[in-house]
Amino acid sequence: MHHPNAKYITDPAHNRKIPSGHFFRRAIHPILVDAMKGAAQQTADGRNISLAPWLAQFQQVAYGDLLAYHEEGMRTQAQELLHTISRTPRAKSLRSLVRKNFPSRFASIDFSFDLLRFEVLEEIRRAAFALARTTFATAELEARKAVQAAREQLRQGISTGETTRELNARFFQIFADPYKAARIAQTEASNAFHGGQMFAARKSNVVTGLRWLASSDACKEICLPLNGKVVKIGEPFYKHPKPGPYQFVYHPAAHPHCFCAMVSVVSPDAVTDSSIARLNVMAYGPPSSSTGHGGMVFG
């Protein structure tokens, strides 16, 4: 059983780490609960429910955390690609060789933010805004349903005092349940993490495709049939028949609470010194003054 506070979990079906969304959940949960308390107060004051005052705060927190997951996805993908390249037949013929055991002092170095292009930052901003909008739209809908249920209780002759307490309890329960926030957090963390992996794969110039790895609890409708499927970067693994946030699936998650993963398909013939240099910066940061070459060793 996975520890609930673990940053990553590892599914036995593909043995790859998937972000649990724990830190994301810790950041957004208080905002969601506070928003529902505000909705309860709005109702008590006779006002219409509007969670707009909390939207910008949620979006800002979501952007920062989703960006962090995206960056880590880039770093993880670059490190995996370097390790894969070090085992290819062409590695010996390359002037630049990759260290299999990188010095621990470089492990905490952030990679160059120059690699986070404008379009990527905009994509994450859009994702954060869309997440905030859909989350609060759902919360407002559930809050209005709670109000309607309370009014129905009044019509049935239940005392106002009891109805008010019941209404406040319903509002609090909309996001008080940790599972609801956890579901949002894990799904969005997975999207950002695998989006970073896809970006790093695209910029590597050595990846020819992406392979889907279904989780041990993969759904039979979407994910299980995708297991082992290979697509070109930028080609969707799956297209939902109905419009929605998951209509085009370019990487995991394919749906809320999806624990699937993906792996890059590498072409040894595409490996060059410049490819390794690019991956090296994504994996371990720009050239270090102590070695002059980050994680790369020149022969």
N, C-alpha and C positions, 0 to 999 in steps of 0.2 A: 504494500500500500504506500502511495506517495505521500510525503509530508505536505500538509496544506500550505506551509509557508515556503516551500521550495521554489526557487526561481524557474527551474525547468523540471520537466518530467521526461522519462524515457519510456516509450511504448515498446513492449517486447516484440511486437510484430515487425518493426523496422529498426529497432535499437538506435533511434536518433532522438536527440533532445528536442522537445517542444516547449515553448514558453508557457508557464502556467498562468501568467497574467497576474501573479500575486501582487507585485508592486503597483501595477496599474489599478488593480482592484482597491488597494489601500488608498490610492490617490482619488479615485472617482466616487467611492462609496459614501464618504461624508458629504460630498456635494449633492448626491442623489437624495440622501436622507434629509438634508437641510431643505432641499427643494420641496419635498413632500410635506415637511412641517410648514413651509411657507404656503403651500396649497391649502393646507388645513386652516391656516389663519385667514387666508383669503375667503374661504367659504364661511368661516365664523363671522367675518366682517360683512358678509353679503355681497362680496365681489365675485366676478367670474374668475375661474382658475386660469392662470397664466404663469408658466415657468420660465418665461423669457428672461427675467432678471438673473437666473442662474446659468443661462445658456453660454454666455461668453466665458465665464469662469471654467465651466466644464470643457469647453472647446480648447481653451489654453492649456489646461492640464493634460487633456487627451493628446494634443499635438506634441507636447514635450515628451510624454511617455512613449507614444507611437514612434516618434523619431528615434528615441533611444533603442527601441526594439529593432527598428529598421537598420540602424547602424550596427547593432550586434549581429544581425543576420548577414550583413555584408562581411563583417570580420570573420564570422564562422565559415561562410562560404569560401572566402579567399584562402583561409588556412586549410580547409579541406582540399581545395583545388591544388594548392602547393604540395600537399602531402601526396595527392594522387599523381601529380606530375613527377615527383621524385622517384616514383616507382615505375615510370614508363620507360620503354626501351630507348627513347630519344634523350632521356635525362643525361646519359653519359656523354652524348655528343654535344650538349649545350655548354656554352662558356660559363653560364650562371647555374650553380647547383644550389638546391634548397636544403637547408638544414632540417633534418628530421626532428631533432630535439632542440627547439629554439631556446636561447637563454631566457631564464625566467624574468630577468630584469626588464625585458621588453614586453612582457605579457600584458602590462597595464597601460602601454602607450596607445593613445587613441590614433586612429588612422587619419589621413589628411581629409579635412572637410571639403577640400576642393573637389573630391570625388562625389560629393553629394550635390549633384547638379540642380539647377533651378527647377527643372521639371519634376524632379523627385521630391523636393521640398514642397512644391505646389500640390503634388499628388497626396502627400501626407496631410497637408492643410485641408484639402478637400475631404479626405477620409475622416479627419477629426471633426470637421463641420457636419458631415453627413451623419457621423455617429451621434453627435450631440443632438442634431435635429430629430433623428429617428427615435433616439432614447427618450427625449423629452416629449415627443409627440405621443409615444406609447404611454409614458407616465401620466400625461394630461388625460388621455383617454381612460386609463384605469381610475384616475382620480374622479373623473366625471361619472363613471359607472358607480363608484362608491357613493357619490352624492345622490345619484338617482336611487340607489338601494336604500339610502337613509331616508329619503323622501317617501319611498314606498312604505317603510316601517312606520313613518309618521301617519300615513293614511290608514294604516292598520291599527292605529290607536296606541302605539308604543310611546312612552313618555319621551319628551324632548331631551331630557338629561341623558337617558340611556342611549338615544340615537346619536347625540353628540360624541359621547365616549366611543361608541361603536365606529362612528365615522373617523375619528382621530386614529383609532386602532387600525382601521382599514388603510388609511393613508400611510401610516407608518409601515405596515406590512408590505406595501408595494415594493419597497426596496430595502426593508429591514432584513429580509431573508438574504443572508450572505450569498446563497447560491445564484440569485438573480444577477447581482453585481459580478460574481465570479464568472458566470456564463458570458456576459458581455466582455469582461476583461480578457479571458482566455482566448476567445474567438478573435478579438481585435489584435491582441498581442501576436497571435499566430499569423494573422494576415500581414502585419507589419514585418515580422521576422522573416517570413518567406518572401515577402516583397523585396527585402534587402538581399536575400539570397539570389533572387532572380536578377536584380540590378547588377550585383557583382558578377554573376554568370555572363550577363550581356556584355559588360565592360572587359571581361577577361580575354576575349578573343580566342579562347581555347575550348569553350563549351559549344557543342553542336545541338544539344537538346536537353530536356528535363524529363525525368522519369518519376511518375507518381508512386508513392509507397503508402498503401492502405494501412490504417491502424488496426489493432486487435479487435476494436469494437466498431469497425467501419460499417456504415449504413449500406444496406443492400441496394438501395435505390440509386445512389450516386457513386460513392467512394469505392466500394468493393469492385465494381466493374472497371474502375479506373486503375486498379492495382497493376503496376508494370507498364502502363501506357506511357509512350514517349512522344513528346511534342517538341516543335521548334520553339525557341524563346519568342514570346509574343503571340503564340498560338494558344487558344484556350484548350484546357483539358476537357471542359464540359460547358455546355450552354443550356441553361434552364429554359423550359418552354415559356415561362411567364416572366415579365419584366420584374426587376427587383435588385437589391444590393448584391446578390450573388448570381446574377444572370449569366455573366461570363466568368468562368473560373480559370484564372491563369496560374494559380498556385494555391496550396492550402491556405486558409480553411475553405472548404467547399460549402459549408453551412455552419450555423451556430454550434459551438462545442465540438468542432471537428479536430481530431488528433492525428490526422494524416500528415505525412511529410513528403519531401521530394528530394531527389538526388540528381546531380548534373551528369550529363553524358559528355565525356571529354575526348577530343580528337588529338592523339599524340602528334600527328603531323602538323597541327596548328600551333604547337608550343614553340615560342621564340624567346629570346632574351628579353625583349620588350614586354611580352606577355607576363613573364615571371616578375619583372620589375613592377608592373602595374599591380599584380596580385600582392606582391610584397608590401606595397604601400597600403593597400586596403587591409591587409592582415595585421601588420605590425606598426604602421605609421610611416612617416617620411624618413629619409635617411638620418641615422643617428650620428651625432658628432663623435660618439665613442668608437663606432666601428666604421662609420661612413656609408654603410650600406644596409641599414635596418636588419632584415632577416635573411639577406642574401649573401652568399659567399662566392667570390669570384675566383676562378681557377687561374 
